[in-house]
């Protein structure tokens, strides 16, 4: 069964800044800002806001990343299938993802190790990840810290290992989703997997799979977006997200995070895309540079507020804001974008050459 590309994306494909879905960009931008607010506030000792736990709020930002990532990569796999067919679907997908995620993470890990920048641990207790043996260093470069029990050399990098491992499942989930006749099967599958993970966690064996129920709602959102017509006004989307944020910040339980991620994935396709050019543009640019932002904001905090602590407070904040804006852009232009392009060219070139050979044989 062929799943058509969601109408919601066709309506936004012509935006001058290239956004595929402004609502998805808004989701990712919101996630980035939640993580930033938690890290900055907790750096200065603010970890609770009344009954709301700011650390849980920051974790909710990461869970939002997981939902966003799986939805966006379902769309990426759909484009790949339409352009290149099913052949080598997994190899091409993983090749592109490796070129997308590893160059910047390797650079950041190498920078931290070379200069011994103390960016491990929580934002209120940044420290140097010592001691570091060969296994620890290799685990950080390969983003498998959760498999080896290694401390990430930079605090926020803990989530990348779960994300990379989820990539291994997404092509199979994509093919499965295309064959299913009913979205309710995906919903039932999510429920069964959530129960299984819950049981594993209670028995002390579910750490490696504990975030799968947060990724799967993105797959459900992808499926639903091809089936339903968005009718809910956009203004309900931020209200919905911030309400979920408050609920998770109040509870702080990962099981509640699974349910909230599920609600996020089911609701996302129902909202009409934001029409405001300002919100579209701001969300797009934050989303575009979000990976560099995620991996550099810890350094910005440390450098501005610890390394430059002799500077007056106003100067520290100015340094922080300047670095926070400039570093992600520089990292994207110098590292991310060139490697994204490099990852596409060899694969597309080989497939194009293979296609030309097939046409030549048929013509002969």
MOMOFEN-V910155 format. One record per residue. N is the residue number from 1. PHI is phi as a letter, one per 40 degrees, with the letter a starting at -180 (none if undefined). Layout:
n = (N N)
phi = (PHI PHI)
This chain:
n = (1 2 3 4 5 6 7 8 9 10 11 12 13 14 15 16 17 18 19 20 21 22 23 24 25 26 27 28 29 30 31 32 33 34 35 36 37 38 39 40 41 42 43 44 45 46 47 48 49 50 51 52 53 54 55 56 57 58 59 60 61 62 63 64 65 66 67 68 69 70 71 72 73 74 75 76 77 78 79 80 81 82 83 84 85 86 87 88 89 90 91 92 93 94 95 96 97 98 99 100 101 102 103 104 105 106 107 108 109 110 111 112 113 114 115 116 117 118 119 120 121 122 123 124 125 126 127 128 129 130 131 132 133 134 135 136 137 138 139 140 141 142 143 144 145 146 147 148 149 150 151 152 153 154 155 156 157 158 159 160 161 162 163 164 165 166 167 168 169 170 171 172 173 174 175 176 177 178 179 180 181 182 183 184 185 186 187 188 189 190 191 192 193 194 195 196 197 198 199 200 201 202 203 204 205 206 207 208 209 210 211 212 213 214 215 216 217 218 219 220 221 222 223 224 225 226 227 228 229 230 231 232 233 234 235 236 237 238 239 240 241 242 243 244 245 246 247 248 249 250 251 252 253 254 255 256 257 258 259 260 261 262 263 264 265 266 267 268 269 270 271 272 273 274 275 276 277 278 279 280 281 282 283 284 285 286 287 288 289 290 291 292 293 294 295 296 297 298 299 300 301 302 303 304 305 306 307 308 309 310 311 312 313 314 315 316 317 318 319 320 321 322 323 324 325 326 327 328 329 330 331 332 333 334 335 336 337 338 339 340 341 342 343 344 345 346 347 348 349 350 351 352 353 354 355 356 357 358 359 360 361 362 363 364)
phi = (none c c c c d c d c c c b c c d c c g c c a d c c c c c c c c c d c c c c d c c c c c d c g c b b b g c c c c c c c c c c c c c c d c c c d c c c c c c c c c c c c c c b g c c f d c c c c c c c c c c c b c d c c c c c c c c c c c c f c c b c g c c c a c a c c b c b c d c c c c c c c c g b c c c b g c c c c b d c c d c c c c c c c c d c c c d c c c c c c c c c c b c c c c c c c c c c c c c c c d c c c c c g b b c c b c b d c c c c d c c c c c c c c c b b b c b c c d d c c c c c c c c c d c c c c c c g c c d c c c c c c c c c c c c d c c c c c c c c d c c d c c c c c c c d c c c c c c c b c c c d c c c c b b c b c c c d d c c c c c c d c c c c c c d c c c c c c c b c c d c c c c c c c c c c c c c c c c c c c c c c c c c c)
